[in-house]
Amino acid sequence: MRIVALAGGIGGARFLRGLKEAVAPGGDPSPSAPAEITVVGNTGDDIHLFGLKVCPDLDTVMYTLGGGIHEEQGWGRADETWSVKEELKAYGVGPDWFGLGDRDVATHVVRTQMLAAGYPLSAVTEALCARWRPGVRLLPMSDDRVETHVLVEDAEGRRAVHFQEYWVRLRAEVPALAVVPVGAEDAKPAPGVLEAIAEADVILLPPSNPVVSVGTILAVPGVRQAVAEADAPVVGLSPIVGGAPVRGMADKVLAAVGVESTAEAVARHYGPGLLDGWLVDTSDADAVPGVEAAGIACRAVPLMMTDTAAAAAMARAALDLAEEVRG
Amino acid sequence: MRIVALAGGIGGARFLRGLKEAVAPGGDPSPSAPAEITVVGNTGDDIHLFGLKVCPDLDTVMYTLGGGIHEEQGWGRADETWSVKEELKAYGVGPDWFGLGDRDVATHVVRTQMLAAGYPLSAVTEALCARWRPGVRLLPMSDDRVETHVLVEDAEGRRAVHFQEYWVRLRAEVPALAVVPVGAEDAKPAPGVLEAIAEADVILLPPSNPVVSVGTILAVPGVRQAVAEADAPVVGLSPIVGGAPVRGMADKVLAAVGVESTAEAVARHYGPGLLDGWLVDTSDADAVPGVEAAGIACRAVPLMMTDTAAAAAMARAALDLAEEVRG
């Protein structure tokens, strides 16, 4: 079974870990029907810091699936040290709000060096994954530079800031007026992305941010259409539970694009042209009729990823719904 | 009093610390005759590692005079951590023989970013020194790229290797046939270098490596001539004590340029056209007549830099000899 997932950072990575467990319990794939998972990762939150190319979402997926993630934090490396960051601060070189650990820096150094040598991001990601062995094929959504900017307005006036500045430095506390994936319109899907989508047996939208993670991937010309036209059933999982994001501040960027922070509104935002099935949390069971009325099969199951077993159960529910809508 | 010193790494840096103490005991310059020290640093051992520009000698001077050096080691940072190096090894990315600590990496990241933004190395060095406050004006010998390569020959055949590879990886154990400062002939002295030399009251050659440190600086077109023609007395200190280098493997590169590893031979290698005075260690007192016969004033004083006080005594002896030869 070929599964394609469009993933953002922490939520996507944890779901993918559950998905791997769901299709290959204990890491032991069924020899009769081995699943092959292709992850199309969001690169809209990539940022150049201190001359280094940082790909937060790709790295979160790679570290989480490869066993190097800082578990409690959800991003960055386990057993991290912070000497580089301390020194940059001592040099008075900013920004200082980004969590740039020493182990993480090594990843960025290797990536930056390979990019400077002319390798595309997809090849660099493959090279980094040769170490991490995430157990999935991890593709950046595009080899081209796309940077999500957020139009904000506060006492300092109206201005566009990089998504990371909005998210990490401003903690999404400044009103966001618009979210723009700068460069997306000229970006091409990375090699293999459209093929994987076209050949997929199931396409999953993990409970990642619908605007700045999955939305950005879909904004790469050709990707939304490929997903919409794919033969495979497309099933998503709501990142909104009980009217609030499970983690992160998805409600803020949903507001910026005029979408209510409810499980049903997000399903309608993706739309029946894209989604065949949608999972909402059991606490949002009353959203099921509304989603189904929009033409999207909907089930209510527990959507809190308290551990890998819970994420695996979510993945199984998504795969079950995919089989159901496949008809 | 304006003092110019042409310095390499560890030996140069420790001597300079003594020189600072000699001209301003306890860090308190005499208000009647404040000394201003300009250090022209060797950049021939600079190397690009993992896309980062590393300037070992400039950094050793900066860290040593700025209080950040790893004392016992003589290079690199105190309280260093090694996460980046561990990770690069885990990625299988080489070379792994260079001591690249995390705190040190931050310096290289800042430098590389500034160079990429278009600043010359001299401006970058000044910016880095704004943090370290080394108490001297530290100038790279040139803003142009010069890289010392060593022609070696062993079982693997005859080949040119970067000086760092020869020095650090091969530990100078492979016979060196020649030492070539690649790019030197097209390099220009960094802004301020020739002016500082021309306006100096004293020019000092610390007990740095005469070939790959001081020799490389002198190889930048215009520098040797400026030193030779300067009004100021030029006094050097022998890095060879009792027929062997005090530290490092200077004998190996001296052999490559056909110079014996003796205090007298090094003085004759610099020559009376350059040197007005030369200090040898008390154990080499028998070299004094030979050096003086070559037309260079020579004194025998203790030249082992066991601590800053010893280095300060050496600096005072050098300044005294400068006054003596000034006549």
Interface residues (C-beta under 8 A of the other chain):
Chain A: F50 G51 L52 E80 T81 S83 V84 K85 E86 E87 L88 A90 Y91 G92 V93 G101 D102 R103 V105 A106 T107 V109 V110 T112 Q113 A116 L128 R131
Chain B: F50 G51 L52 E80 T81 S83 V84 K85 E86 E87 L88 A90 Y91 G92 V93 G101 D102 R103 V105 A106 T107 V109 V110 T112 Q113 A116 L128 A130 R131
